Amino acid sequence: MKLAVNQESLLDRGGNPTIREFLSKLTYNPVDGTIKLNERRLIMQRATSRGALRDELVRRYGRDDAFVILTRLGYLAGKEDAEFIRQAWPALDQGDAFTAGTRLHMLKGEVRVETVHNDFDFKKGKFSGEFFWNDSIEATEYLERHNIAHESMCWTQVGYAAGYASHFFGKLIVYKEIQCIARGDKRCRVVGRPAEAWDKDDETVRLYRRHILAEGKPSTLQPQTMRATTMQREGHDGGHHTSDPVAAILLEPVRQRLAQIVQMANIPVLITGPCGSGKCVAARHIHDAVHGAATRFESFSCSAITNGNLSDMIAVQQRRGRKSAAGGEAATTIVLQDIERLSDVAQLEIVEMLSGQRKGQENNLHSRLIATSTLSPQELASLPHLRKDLFYSFMALPITMPALASRPHDIGRLAEAIMRCLAPEYGKSPPILAEDATAWLKALPLPANRLELEALMRGAILTAKQDRVTASTLEDVAEDMGMLPQPFAADKALAAVLAQTIERGGFAIDDLNRQIYQMTIRQADGNVARAARMLGLSRAQFAYRQGQISNGRSP
């Protein structure tokens, strides 16, 4: 056992059993292959296995089913540990037995717990707890494997805390992680309360009651039901409101902004980003989060809007919405694609509509307007024909969807999610994405973003061998689709370097060719076929020319 200076006294802190007492009951017999705590078996496992399990569950079943599975496993583990403490130390004071959970959590190497407050009364069934979790294994493993998360990631540990506490109180205790280092906080922070102490319609409480507490009946958890429930667990907080795993990944960078927007009534929104980055997905998410998927959602191309017909088009949609809502005031969202293409008259119409909406005038705009553009807000602001009052009406909470090229670590996950969605359309099981395929995708420019990636993965599903998509599979599909760039085409920078070198005295052409081939092979990670494509050659041509140079002859 290795302790830092002044840590010895911490072994005796808290109630009984203290960490020191736990250690006295811990036996490790590597010859028998056993680790026991008070004669109950434990196992030693690498921390990376936890992260690998999460990633595999998310890849196979989607984020939301994975959340339910891991939280339930944590809950059952906490409940079992609570039973173990009561049985192994039967004479223990109930309060000590309850707080032993925090020390047992630390003993297992999961997290270092720091109590903010822990108020409980077993007779009255009252409980309120708040704790800091330092060096959480789940959060740190997530950070090692991924970028900053958009949500708290200690799923199993939160479930454990809930299961442990629920056993002692004989009723559901729900913990929530309000801070997490996986999403950029300094440390993790959790709060726990009885289920009835949370809001009446709290989605997390409902999630626990429906799925986490399904005692002994894990097979009754239907994947589609789990997904529908967990996607809505945050209600109007801007949580997941779509069962599309592709959309969920696309929206990760802007999740916090989306949560703000859905709280802001019908405030106009501007969504910018390159083609295929998810602008329409974000617009649909806002609509579904506020109004529900069954209400009216319409999208118009601004280039098709002629002078004078915009107000009529919007009025028609609002009448249809009211009709579908059985005469009530229907919720409608209208998306204006490529707002920079609106005519002057149409721009003025929208400004007047928005002005009337702000003043609460009757017979005016009753819909949320969302504008999209492939131009950045700065580029839109500089357009002389775009009205400034219109532009700034949409700029309260603008959203910028990033290109996939700026999200290389998400491309592999996105490709796998796309294959899970597309494979059933062709009667196939989703193939596995090989590591070299993930690396290959990260280096691909993908100017059309999701559109291009979906086309590529569709072709990969149809041509993959042995249910495995490799870099070679993707290269073949990309080449057939004309997605691979022409190497060195009109490369002015290269031409300038060659000109300068020749002016300084020239070079040996064989040496230059040898360097080019060697450099290309390195860039292709030794893959001759890929290296040949990078130079615009067939594999046979590349191998022949490389052989000629190796033998001292010019190709």
Buried (B, 14 or more C-beta within 10 A) or exposed (E): EEEEEEEEEBBEEBBBBBBEBBEEBEEEEEEEEEBBBBEEEBEEEEBEEBBEBBBEBBBEBBBBBBBBBBBBBBBBBBBBBBEBBBEBBEEBEEBBBBBBBBBBBBBBEBBBBEEEEBEBEEEEEEBBBBBBBBBBBBBBBBBEEBBEBBBBBBBBBBBBBBBBBBBBBEEBBBBBBEBBBBBEBEBBBBBBBBBEBBEEEBBBBBBBEBBBBBEEEEEEBEEEBBBEBBBBBBBEEBBBBBBBBBBBBBBBBBBEBBBBBBEBEBBBBBBBBBEBBBBBBBBBBBBBBBBEEEBBBBBBEBEEBEEEEBBEBBBEBBEBBBEBBEEEEBBBBBBBBBBBBBBEEBBBBBBEBBBBBEEEEEEBBBBBBBBBBBBBBEEBEEBEEBBEEBBEBBBEBBBBBBBBBEBBEBBBBBBBBBBBBBBEEEEBEBBBBBEBBBBBBBEBEBBBBBEBBBBBBBBBBEEBEEEEBBBBBBBBBBEEEEBBEEEEEEEEEEEEEBEEEEEEEEEEEBEEBBEBBEEBBEEBEEBBBBBBBBBEBEBEEBBEBBEBBEEEEEE
